[in-house]
Amino acid sequence: MKNYSIIFILSGILAFARGVTAQETVQISGELKNSPADKVYLQAFRNKIFYTVDSAVVTSGKFRFQTGLTLPEVYGISLDEESSPVFLFLDASDKNVSIELDSTSYYRNTKITGSEAQKVFEKFRASKDLKIDDFIKENPGSITSAYVLYRNYAYRLEADELRQTIDLLHPALKNSAYVKNLYGYLETLEKIQVGQPAPDFVLNNPEGKAVRFSDHFGKYILLDFWAAWCGPCRRENPNVVSAYNKYKEQGFEVFGVSLDKTREAWIKAIEKDGLTWTQVSDLKYWHSDPAALYGVRAIPANFLISPEGTIIAKNLKGRELHDKLEEIMNRSGR
């Protein structure tokens, strides 16, 4: 097993009690042992994707960073820009952080010391059947709590539930990137609650022709967010096909929005899964414009839209989708 030891020295960090994020000059120096790597990468995490913010050349097994970082925040450390990095959680009070970086098994055995926020994250990873409210109450001032709420739980909550959960976080985190993201997501959730008008958008179909979503109003529409690379989506597709075939003559339609990255993968999945309804995509992956418009943070996700263009249900899967459609069709006499 190859172990890499990296020592992080963070200086001049603003006191957490001031309650603001700040751009701090962070000195990161370290040593790589038994590694052919010639660079180490420092990455920031935004919208489920890591971006390199700095890199350091390895000379005689040693490297050094000196760059401005926003704290508190979540970063990543990696030996390349393609694979997932080690998560590094930094609260403003964290000054000296050391890492034993194990490159095997996706850095699984890596040990990080010196960061209180990292300790909280390790506690989260070790937890089973965790209740997010209880977790935040135990760690209200940690950037880890904001990250976990945003990344792992926000998409499961309705607007009122999310607002109440955000309020459990310490006020000192309100200017952090993740809490700002949470409030932005909350605004979106409030716009796409059941009973609200379905937001309109225009996107290209596989032939490159622009399609307006609202042009399909007048039927019951399942707005279905999916992707070729999404295993759960592909497993749910046969159920959607079954519901479509059963109810299409009664005024039911599906409108697919793909979060794919390539047209080739998208087209292949459409053909293989027998998705014969309208499909659109901007091929922007998690940066999909309609996904942002509808607050989609996990897929598969769907919204059932009335003929008048109103959201009447969300995230109907399996038997639940069939039951809801049967109820609607019986009620409307279709």
N, C-alpha and C positions, 0 to 999 in steps of 0.2 A: 504494500500500500504506500502510495506516495503522499507525503504530507507537505503542505506549503505553509510556512508561517508568515503572517503579514501583521505588522504593527501599525496601527493608526494613531496619529497624534493630532488631536483637534484642539486648536487654540483660539482664544479670543471669542468664545461662544457667548452669546447674549443670554442672560439669565432667563430661565423659563417663566419665572413669575411675572415678567413684563407682558407676557401674553401676546407676543407678536412673532411672526416668522421674520428672519433676517438673512441677508446674504452675507455669509461669513467666509473668511479665508481659512480653508482647512488644509493643513499639512498632513499628507498621508505618505508614510515611508514604510517600506517593507523589504522582505527578503524571500525569494523563491528558492526552494531546495529540490533537487532531483527533478527539475522541470525543464523541458526544451523550449517553453514559451518565451517569446522575445518581447511581449507586451502584456500589460495588465490593464483592464478596462473598468472605468467607473461609470455607472449608468444610473439614470433617473427613471422613475416609473410613472407613466402617464397613460390612462385609459387602457389598462391591461397590457401595455407594451413598454418594454425597456428601450431607452435611447441612450447612446453613449454621450456623456458630457465631457469626458476627458480620457486620455490614455497615457500611460507611462511606459517608456522603453526600459526594458530590463537589461542592466549592464552588470556583468559579473554576478548575476543572481540577485541584484538589488534594483530597486526602483523608488521613485519619489513623485508624489503628486503635490501640487499647490494650486488650488482652485477655489473659486467662490461657490459655496453650497448654501441652499436654503434650509434652515433648521427651525423646528423639527421636521423630519421628512424620511421617506423610505428610499433607499438606494440599492444598487446591486454591484457586486464585484465579480468579475469573470476573467477567464483567460482567453476568451474569444468573444466575438460580437453576435454569434449565431445561436449558441445554446443558452438556456436559462441560467441566470447568474445566482449567486448566493444573495439572499435578501439581507440587507443591512439596515436596521431601524435605528435612527438617531434622534433622540430628544435633545433639546438645547442644553441640557445639563450634562450630556455625555461628552467627556473630554479626551479620554484615552481608551481606545478600543483595540483589542488584539484578536486575530483570527488564525486558527489552524485550519487551513483550507485543504480539504481532501478532495481531489479531483475525480475520484472514482464514484460511481453510482450517483451522478448528478449532485456532487458535493454533499451527499447525505450525511456523512460523518463529520462535517465541518463543525468546529467549536468556536463560538464567539463569546468573548468576555469583555467586560468593561462598559457595556451598554445596558442601562436599565430597560430601555425600550425593547431591546433584543430579548431580555429575560421574559418580558411580558409576552412577546411573540412565541417563544418556546413554550410558555405555559398554555397559550392558545392551541398550539399544534398538538400538545399532549392531552388536551381536553377531549372528553367524549360527551355527546349529548349536551353541548354547551348552550346555555341560554344567553343571548347577546346582552340583554338588559343586566343580568347578574354580572357578566364579564366586565361591562363598562362601569358598573357601580364599584367594582373592585379596583379598576384601573382608569378612573375618569380623566386623568391628566396625561395619559400616555398616547403618543402618536400612533401606537399600535392599535389602540381601541378604535381610533378614527379610521385607520386603514381596514381593519377587520370588518367594521360596520359597512364601509363603502364597498369593499371587494367581495365579501362573502354573504352579507345579509340584506343589504338595502333593497336588492331586486326582489326579495321575498315579501317585502312589507308594503302595505298600502300607505297612502300619504299620511294619514293621521298617526299611524303606528310609527312611521319613520320620523315624523316631527317629534313625537314624544321620546323616541330613542336618542335622537340628536341632542335633545335638551339634557340628557344625562351626562354628556361630555363636559369637561371643565371649560369655562369661558376662555381660558388661556389658549385653547386650541382653535378658537373661532376663525383666526386668520390663517390657519394652516391650509395647505392645498386640499387635503382630503375633506375637511369640514366645508370648505367652499364648494367642493364638488358635490358634497352631500346636499347642501342647500340648493344648488343648481338642479340636481336630480329631483329634489322634492318639488321644485317648481314645475318640472316636467310631469311628475306623477299627478299633480293636481289638475293638469290639463287633460290627462288621458284616463281619468276615473270613469267608472260606469256611469252613464248618463250624460257624459260630455260629448260634443261633436268630434267625430274622427278627424284629426288633422290631415290635410290634403298634401299631396306631393306628386312630382313628376319624375319618372325614371325610365331608363331605356330597357327594352326587352332584349332577348338574345339576338335578335336581328338588328339591333341598334336603333330601333324606332322608339321615340319618346311616348310614354303611356302615362296618362293622368289617372290617379287612383279614383277620384270622385266621379269619373266618367262611368264607373262600374256601379255606382249607387243605384238603388231601385230593386236590388235583391238583398238577401241576407248574405253577407260576405265574411269569410274567415280570412283576415289579414294574417298571413303566416310567415314568420321570420325563421329562417333556417339557413343551412350551408352544407355543401358537399362534404366538408371536413368534419362535420358535427355528428358523431356517432348516435347520440340520443335523437337527433333530428331524423336521421336516416331510418332509425328503428320506429319512429312515430309516423313516417310517411305512409306506410301501408294503411294505417288507421285513417289518415286523412283521405287517402284515395278511396277507401271503403265508404266513408261518410259522403264524399263528393258524388260517387256513383249512385248512392242510395237516394240522395236528396236533391240532385241537380235539376231534376224535372219539376221539383216543387219550389224552385226559385232560390236555390243555394249555390253559391259560387265561392271559389278559393282564389285568393290573390297572393302569390308568393313573392317574398322579398329575400333575396339571397345575400348573405354576408361573406360570399366567397372572395378570393383574391385573384383567381384566374378564370377567364371565360371557358377555357377547356374543361376544367374540373366541374364547373357549374353545369355546362351543357351535358356532360357525360352523366352526372347524377340525375338530371331531369329525365333523360332518356331511360336510364337504368331503373329508376323508381316509378316510371310511368306517370309523371306529373303533367297532366294534359291541360291544366288551367294556365292563366296568365302568369308569367314570371318576369320579374324585373330585378336589376342589380346595378349598383355603381362600382362593384368590385373593389370596395374600400375596406373590406374586412370589418374590424370593430369600429372603424370610422364611418360606417354607413350612415348617410344622412337621414333616411327614414328611421333607422334604429335609434338614432339620437332623438328624433322627433317624438318617438313613442316610448322613450326611456328604456329601451331594450338593453339589458346588461347580461342576459344569459339566454341561450337558445337551446331547444325550440321555445318560441314564445308566440302567442297569437291573440288576436282581438276579434271578437264577433261583432260585426257592424250591422245595424238595422237598415232596411231599405231607405230610411230617411237620412242615413249617415251618422247615426248615434251609436256610441259604444255601448253594448248591452251585456257583454261578458268578456272575461279575459282568461287566457291560459287554460283552455279546455283541451284535455288530452285523454286518450284511451276511451273508455266507455262513457266518460263524462261528456265528451263531445257529441256522441250519438244521442245520449239522453237529452241534452239541451236542445239539439236540433229537432228531435221528436216532439218535445214539449212545445217548441215554437211553431212547428208546422201544424200540430193539432190545434193549438190555440188560434192560429190565423186561418185555419180551414184550408190550408194549401194541400 
